[in-house]
Amino acid sequence: MSQHTKRYNAFSDELKRVFGCRVQRISVDAGFSCPNRDGTLDTRGCIFCGGHGSGSYGILRELSIAGQIEDGKEVMRRKYKASQFMAYFQAYSNTYAALDDLRRLYGEALAVPDVVGLIIATRPDCLSDEVLGYLAELSSHTYLWLELGLQSMHDSSLTLINRHHNHSCSIDTIQRARSRGVRVCAHVILGLPGETREEMLAMASELNRLGVDGVKLHLLHVMKGTELAEMYGRGEVRMLERDEYAGLVCDFLQLLNPRILIHRLTGDGGHDNLIAPLWSLKKFEILNLIDGELERRGTRQGSRFGGED
């Protein structure tokens, strides 16, 4: 656990333990596509994903990978006094290319001074054994995380959000990655249409069972230009309220194995593109609310792991 005030196993604290200083992630857009958009599976994408890929707002796509990282370094140095960085391949599916292309792009990022590792976000259905073997090779000499967009364990939800893979695919990919020693961080969305509180919390137990190394929690949010925005406009989707979300996150954390690193507890799509919920823009307020609720309960991550109260 954090030696400070956090009642969960924060990834930022882990980076300080590993590198002895503050390490900041720098998002890059390597120009990848997605089988859910290029016609291989579909052309619409997931219902929550905007035109530039989920979570990729503000990246200077006209720059090279090295240029994007150098630009991000200046920002992170001014804002956080960071001295070391991880290149975060975030936009779209960042293993969806030929292996030679992946070697070139990841190699370019690692060649930038003060870049100490990679974070590679992708879909569970975009990881061949060949690519996983390469990621395992990289993991042997650099600090690497593979982020997998599971989103849900419920196939009905995966169908609704137009994901075009099922949970069995996620299970298989996690097992293949972990068998090669690749660190896996699972993405989970809380608040998907039709999911009950119990169904959302069941994902914590499933992540424990699968043995993932890290978790990113996202609240469902509505971005302009998405199919979800159309559904929201028709009144077909309810957004979680702020206090409701904070309580749900605390319940989730209590069920989660305390060894699992928490990479994120909330997120938003940026001021210019977000439709709802607008409260999600105030990230620090939400994080403080979660911290306060854990404190009020006298609980922490893992306090109910294994069914303990």
Number of C-alpha atoms within 10 A of each C-alpha: 17 14 8 7 9 17 23 23 23 18 18 17 20 17 15 12 12 10 11 11 14 16 25 22 20 23 23 25 23 20 15 15 17 23 18 20 16 12 11 9 15 15 12 16 24 22 19 19 22 22 15 15 20 16 17 20 18 9 19 17 15 10 15 17 24 19 16 21 26 19 15 20 24 12 14 19 14 9 9 11 14 17 14 20 23 23 26 23 29 23 24 27 27 27 26 20 15 9 14 9 12 18 14 10 17 20 15 13 25 17 11 16 13 14 23 18 22 24 23 21 23 22 25 24 19 16 21 15 12 10 20 21 17 16 25 20 14 18 19 12 9 15 17 22 21 25 24 25 20 24 24 24 21 16 15 14 17 19 13 14 20 18 20 16 17 19 17 12 13 22 16 13 22 23 16 17 21 17 11 16 16 24 20 24 26 24 21 24 18 27 21 22 14 12 15 12 13 9 14 20 20 16 21 22 17 14 21 18 10 15 16 21 20 23 23 20 19 18 22 25 25 28 27 18 16 18 20 22 21 16 14 18 12 9 9 11 18 15 18 18 12 17 13 10 20 24 15 20 22 24 21 23 27 25 24 28 23 20 16 22 23 24 18 16 20 21 18 22 21 16 12 9 14 18 17 20 18 14 12 23 17 11 14 11 13 20 15 12 18 22 18 16 18 23 14 9 9 10 18 23 25 23 18 18 18 12 10 9 10
